[in-house]
């Protein structure tokens, strides 16, 4: 595979991962687990990081997409690691907030690209304190209770339903990247996730980086 084809494929991986690695810095905040609905509402924002390991299958539909895409997201408790597997497991995006880098993986080609965005990490599966939140009652999505929030940001407005342990179960409107669309959880599995989930599989190769001479 040529370098040009590889780069095009990694562009597709970004779309499949439903993320934009170069968006403005997210103010991820750690919050204490809520003891009940009153404590969630009193905070005036939902938990901004997942408090438990979880694997969630979403139907994700950006505004101009003709139909939803099935995307599986693996959350590590505390929010330091997150993995997004695109449709048919063609591509994976791994966020490492602890060391501040993103890894894009192409499984068929067994290639990966790892980089550190200069301006921070964002994605539609996390919220942040640059947004304003207004609680709008309770709902049930994928068999779980969540609090509905009206959200406003510099990009626009959205609504999201978030569990007391910080998992977004549904979202519609303009997300953290300024992308208009919607997502809804189809299935949620709480289970301990090993560290290998957030690592590049053995036998995969790094995408070769062109030298300055090759770029010209």
N, C-alpha and C positions, 0 to 999 in steps of 0.2 A: 504494500500500500504506500503511495507517495505521501510526502509530508503535507501537500495541499489537500489530498483526500482525507488524511487523518484529521487535519484541522477542521474540515467541513463536518466530519463525523463527530468531533467533539462539540461543534456548534449544535448539532442535533442532540447531543447528550445533555447540553444545557437546557434545551427545550423540553426534552423528555423528563429531566429532573425538575422541571417547573421552578427554576430558580435563576437569579441574576447575581453572580458573585461580586460584581463591582459596584453595588448600590451603596448608599451612605451608611455609616456606622450605626449599628443597632444598639440601643441602650438596653441590653438584656439585663433584667433585674432579678435577683433571687428573692423570693418571698416565702414566708413560713406557711406550711399547710393550713388550710382553713378548717376550723372545727365544725362549721355549719354555715348555712346560707347567710346568716346575719354578718359573719366575719368577712365573707366574700364581698357582700354588698358594701360593707363599711370601708373596704379598701379602695373602692371606686375604680378598681381595675382588676381584671382576672389575673390569676397566676401567670407569670410571663415565661416561665420555664417548666417543663414537665417534672413532676415530683416522683414519678415511677417509670421504670423501663416499660416501654410499650411498643407494639407494632400495629400500625393502623393502615388499612386499605381504604383509599379515597377514590371517589369519582371526581376528577378535576376537569373543569371546562373553562379555559380562557375565553373571553368574550367572542372572538372571531373563529373559534374552533367549531366545526360542525357537530361534534358529539363529544361526550366526556371521555377522558383517558383514565384508565385504572393505574393508580400510582400507590406504591407501598412505601410508607415512611416508618423508619425505626428510630425511636427516641430513647436516648440514655438519660436516666434521672439526673437532674441538675442542669441539663441543657448543653453540656460541653461537646457532646457528639450527636450527630443526626445523619441518617442515611436515607436517601431517596432513590428508590428503584423505579425506573420508568416502565412504560408498557412493554410486556413480553420479556422483561428483564434484559433488554438490549443494552441499556446504559444505566449507570449508577452514579450518583453524586454524593460524596461524603463531606460533611461539614465538621471540621475540628476547630471549635472555638477556643479550646484550651491553648493550642499552639498557633491558632490563627492562620489556618490554611484550608483550601478546598481541594478535593481530589475528584477528578472526572474519570470514569472508567468505562471502556468499551469492552464488553465481554466476548463478542465474536472474534474481535481482533486481538484480544488479550493485551490491550494497551491501556495506559493511564497517563494522566497529566496532573501534576500537583503544583499549586501556586498559592501565593499569599496576596489577596486583593489589597490594594493600597488604601482603599476607603471603607473597608469593612464588609461584613457578611449580613445578608438579608435573605429571607425566603418567605413564602406565604403561609408556612406552618408555624411561625412564631410571631408574637406581638411584641411591641416595645413601648417605652415611656414617652416617645415622641408623639404618641397618639392620645386622644382624649376619649374616655370611655363613659358611657351611661348605661346602667343596668336596665334591662327590660323584661325581667321575669325569668321563669324557668321553662325548659323544653326537654324533649327526649329525642335523642338521635342515636341510631345504632344500638338501641337498648340501654343507653346510659343517660343519666340526668345531667343537664348542663345549664349554665346561666347564659341568657342571651344578652349581648352587649351591642349598643349602637356605638360605632367608632368613627371618629373624624381625624383626619391627618392633613398634612399639606398637599397630599395627592387627591383627596376627596373623601367620600363616605363609604362605610361598609357596615355590615352586621356580622357578628360571629357568635357561636355558641361554644362555650368553653367549660370543661369539667372543673371541679374543685381541685383536681390535681394537675391542671395545666395542659390538658390535651384539647386542641381545637377540633371540634366535631363537625362544624359547618362554618362556612364563611361565604359571603356574597357581597360584591362591590369592588372597591379599589383596595388592593392589598398593600403590603409593606414595600413592594417594588413599584407601586403606581400602576400595576396591571389590573385591568378590569376583568372579572370573571367570578366563578363560584367553585366551591368544593364541598363535598359532604362525605362523612365517614360511612363506609359500608360495613366494616367489621373492625373491632378493636380487641386486641389480645394483650393482656398484661402478663409479662413473663420476664425473667432475668435474661438480659442479652449479653453474651460474652464479648470481650473486646475485639475478637476477630471479625465481628459483624462490621466494625468501623475501620477495617484495614483492607488494603489491596490483597486480593487472593495470591497465593504462591504461583509462580510461573508467569506472571504478567510483567510486561516490559514498559519502561517509561518512554513516552513519545520523545524521539530525538529532537533536540533543540538546535535550530539553525545558528550558525556563527554569523557575525556581522557581515562577513564577506559574502556568505550565501544569500543574505537578505537583499543584497544589491545586485 
